[in-house]
Amino acid sequence: MISLTPTQIRGLKLAKDGDLHFQEGKRWTHLNAVVTYARTDRFKERPRKVKFLMTGTLNELREFGLLRNLTPDVATDEAPHGITMAGKIWLLKHK
């Protein structure tokens, strides 16, 4: 049984939404992620921040087998990562 911290759970949910790509500053986020605005905000004054994951948390999730490297021929420090079936099942069981 794997127990995850809240930060790791947020990272796993972020990976479930799409593949994670390396950005500057040891951050991982979706490809071409930009600040967006809430759909219900008619004045568009409150932007939604870009969600990201730090490299340390990504490495921990990869060690648990919940994330995987999508391109094995590229170094794991810069290759995009995606969620595994084990990660999806963990999220289903622990929601």
Secondary structure, 3 states (H helix, E strand, C coil): CCCCCHHHHHHHHHHHHCCEEEECCCEEECCCCCCEECCCCCCCCCEECCCCEEHHHHHHHHHHCCEEECCCCCCCCCCCEEECHHHHHHHHHCC
